[in-house]
Amino acid sequence: MIDSANAELEPAAVGEIVEARPAADAYLSEATRARIVDSVPTNTRRAYARQWAAFTDWCAAAGRTALPATPQTLAEYVAHLADAGQAPTSIEQAVAAVRTAHRAAGHRGAPDTEAARRVLRGYRRQRADSGHRAHQAVPITIDTLRAMIDTTDPDTARGLRDRVALVLGLALMGRRSELVALGLDDVTETDDGLLVLIRVSKTDQDAHGVEVAIPHGQHAGTDPVRLVRAWRAILAEHGHTGGRLLRSVTRHGRIGASLSADGLGDLVQAAARRAGLPNAAGYSAHSLRAGGATAAHRAGAAVSTIAAHGRWAPGSPVVLSYIRSVDRWRDNALAGVGL
């Protein structure tokens, strides 16, 4: 049995050792192993370890071998997850976790996934036939943002924090992991606006870092520069001159050390509910990222510019889906036909 906590951590480069070589050639120091572990984002490590543990538990209960697993075992496991109603994306992650654990244990290319992926494809069609649609966060438009902002009190620490999170999140087109990781030193005010350093992101796994330029806003209530400046002042009054930019704030105004990713999502949904927005439950932290992309496209920004600003890979199908949601109305074939 392999160590589930490290199953996804050993890259292929570490891989198999030629038996004829000295034993020293197969040795990895604890420091080197730690660096290998750190090369994988924490959330990915946790998710893969959780998926691998679930797979091994199922195999034990079903009387099957988890390592090395056969293609039939993986296909049956996928069918089990489908019967349990898991989302296809979660099942894909489970398959990836199993494959990664096998690669780490020296079983490259195992188990074969063709049968498992056919099961998953059939499950997707079954869900589509039953009327199920993949959940997508509702993009926050500029009008929606203003409605949400209007429910916050900028004279309180909590209200100002909420404004900063909402406005900066949309302007940055930020992933929630990027937003909650921002430090005070990562945001620099210039004459032109804000320079925000994203130290690591989904498309920058090697942590080269990228600076995102955010210009001044046109309205005081949604100007990222003014809001961040005011929030810095509040933090300084409470003795916080370093550490995280976004922080938890109690109802009594006590400022904590940091804001969690789940806390950011709760913040967005709470603002949507206060604003009385339709389908308030459909809003999440990702609504800020999606809303920034759609708002930029409506304003005439090029797709390549949006992708670069939001740190999407060039040609990302995700950012293109946001663009299409705008174009299907703006460039509709029936627009102006006189119906």
N, C-alpha and C positions, 0 to 999 in steps of 0.2 A: 504494500500500500504506500502511496506517495504522500507527501506532506501537502494537504489541500491548500494551506496558506501560501505555499510557494509554487503550486502547480502551474500557474499562469506566468510565472516570473522569469523562468529560464528561457532566454531567447534562443532561436534556432542556431545562432552562432556558437552558443556554448555546447549544444548538441552532443553528438555521439563521439566517443573517444576510440581511436584505433587501438585495439588490444595489444599490439606489438610494442607500443610506446611505453616508456618508463611510467611508473605510477605517478611520479611528480607532474607529468603532463596533464593528468586528470584532476589535479588539485585546484580548488578555488578557496581562497581565504575568506574569512567571514566578512572582512571589509569589502572585498569584491562582490560577494553575494549581496551585501547590503546595497551596493550601488546598482546592481541588477534589479533588485526589488524596487529601488527608488526610481528606476527608469520608467516604471509603469504607474500611471496616475492612481492615487489612493482609491478613488471611487471604483476604478476598473478592477483593482486587486480585490476589493471587498465583494464586488458583484460576481466576479469569476469564482472566488472562493465559496461564495454562497451557492452558486449554481453547481459547482463540482460536488459540494457536500450533499445537495439535494439529489444529484445523480447517483452518487455512491449509496445513499440511503435507499433509493428506489431499487437499485440493483440487488442490494442485500435482501430486501423484502421479496423481490421477484425471483431470487435464486439465480441471478445472473452475475457474470464477472464484469466489474467496472473497469479493470485495467489489466490487460488490454481488452477493450470492449469490441464486440463484433458489429458489423454494419446493421445486423438484424436487431441487436440490443439497442442501438441508437435510434433506429426507426421506431421500435416499440416505445421507447421513452418519449419520443416526439409525439406519438399517438396518445400516450398517457397525458402529456401536458395539454394537448389539444382537447382531450375529453374533459380536462379540468377547467377548460375555458380560458387558458392563459393567452395573452396577446401574442400575435406572431412575432413581434419584435423581441419579446421576452424569450420566446422559444429559440429564435436565432441566436440570442446571447448564450443560451444554454448549450447549443451545439458548438458555438465558438469556444466556450469554456472547456467542454469535454475534449475537443481537438487540441486545445492549448495544453491541457494537462497531459495528454498522450505525447505530444511533441516534447514536453519537458522531461518526460520519463524515457525518451529515446525511441518512441514508437511514431516515427515520422509518417505523415499521411494517413494515420489511423485514428479512428475508424473511418472507412469510406462513408461519405455523407449522401450519396445519390438517393438511396431509398428514403432516408430521413427527410431530404428536401422535397421529394415527391409527396410524402405524407403532409408536409407543411404546405405545399402548393395546393393540395386538395382541401386542406383546412381553410386556407384563405378563400378559396372559391365557395366553400360551404358558408362561411361567414358573409360573403358578399351576397349569395343567394338568399340568405335569411334577412337581408336588409341592414346588416351591421356595417358601419362606416368607421374608418380609423379616426381616433380622436385627434383633433388638431386644436391648438390653443387659438382663441379668438384674437386677431391682431388688434392692438390698441391704436386707434386713429388719433389724430391731433385733437379733434373735437372730444373724443372719449377721454383723452388724457386731461384736457381742461376740466371736464366734468369730474374726474377723479380728484384732480388737484383742488377743486373748489370745496371738497369735503374735508380737507386738511386744514389745520390751524398753524400757520407759519410762526406764530408767537410762542409755540410750545416746542420742546425738543422733539417730541414724537411726531408732531405734525410736520416740522421742518425736515426731519429724517425721512419721512414718507415722501415728501416732495422731491428731495434729492434722489432717492432710490428710483422713483417713477420717471422723472425727467432724464436723469443721467442714464438709466437703463435703456430708455428708448433712443436717446441721442447716440449712445455708444453701440446700439444694437447688440447689447451684451448678453452672453450666456450667464445664467445665474451663478455658475461657478466662478466666472470671471469677476462679476460684480461684487460678490461677497469676499473675494480674495484681495480686492483693491486696498492698498494702504494709503495713508495720508501722503506719503512721499511719492506715490505713483501718480498723483494728480498735480500738475503744475499749471498755474495761471500765467498766461502771456497776454500781450496786447491784442492778439487775434482771437483768443478764446482759451480753451483748456487743451493741454497735451496729457493724454491718459496712457500710462504704460501698462500694457497687458503682458505680464511676465511669462505666462504660459497659457496655452489654450489648446483646444481640441486639434487645431490644424498647425500647432507649433509645439509638438511633443518634445522637441529638443530644447525648448525654453530659450530660444534666441531672443524672444521678446519683440514686441511691436508697439510703436507709439501711434495712438489714434487721435487725430485733431478734431476737436468739437468747437465750432464757432459760437460766438455770442448768440443768444436767442433774441427774438424780436419783441417779446413780451416779458415784462418783469417777473410774472408768476411762473413762467416756464423757461427762464433763462438759466442754463446750466451753470454759467459762470457766477452769477449772483447767488444762486442757491448754494453752491459748494462753498463760496466765500462766507456766507452767513452760517453755514453748518460748521465750518472750521472754527469760527468765532465761538459758537456754542460749545464745541468740544474743548477749546482752549479754556473757557471759563470753568469747565469741570475738570481741568487738569489733564486732558487728553491731547498731547501734542505729537504723538506717534501712534503706531499701531493701525488698526483697521479704519477705513473711511466709514463704512456702513456698520452700525452697531445696533444691538438690541436696546430698546427703551421701554421701561415699564410705564404703566398708566400714571404713575406718580412722578414720572420724569427722570427716573434713575437710569443712567446710561451705562450699558454693559460693555464688554470687551469686543464683541463681534456680533454680526447678524448671520444666522445660519441660512443655508440654501432653502430649507423648508420655510424658515421665517420670512424670507423674501417672497416666496409664493403666497404665503398667508397674507402678507402686506398688500400684494396686488389684488387678491381676491376680496379682501376686506374693503379696499377702496372702491372696487367695482360694485359691491353690494351697497355701500353707503351712497354711491351715486345713482342707485336704482337702475343700473344698466340691464338690458335684456340679456338673458342667459349669463348672469353674473358668474355662475359656477364654471363657465367655460374659459374664464380668464385665469392665467397663471403667470409666473415669472417669464415664461417663454413668449407671452403676449407682447412684452416690451420689445424683444428681439424681432419678432415677426412684424410688429407695428412700425418699427423704425425702417425696415426694408420697404414695406408697402408705402409708407408716407414719402420716403425718398423717391420711389419710382413715380408716384403721383406728381411729385414736384419736378420730374424730368431728369432725374439722375440716371446715368447709364448703368446697365447691369454690372459691368465690370467694376465700376466705382463703388456700387453697393456691396458687391462681394468682397472687395478689398477692405472697405470700411468695417464690415461685419465679420471679417476674418473667416469667410467661407472659402473653400477651395474653388478655384476657377471652374466655372461650369457646373457648380453644385446643383443637383436637382432640387434641393431644398429651397435655395434662394430663387430658383426659377419658378417654383410653385407659388411663391409669394408674388412674383411679378405677373404670373398668369392670372392670379386672382384679381389683379387690377385691370389687366388688358382685356379680360373677357367682357368687361363692361365698357371700357374706354374705346376699344377697337372692335366692338361687336358688329357682326355682319349685318344685323338688322337695324343698326342705328341709322336713323334718318330715312328709312324707306317709306315712312308715311302711314304706318299702322295706326 
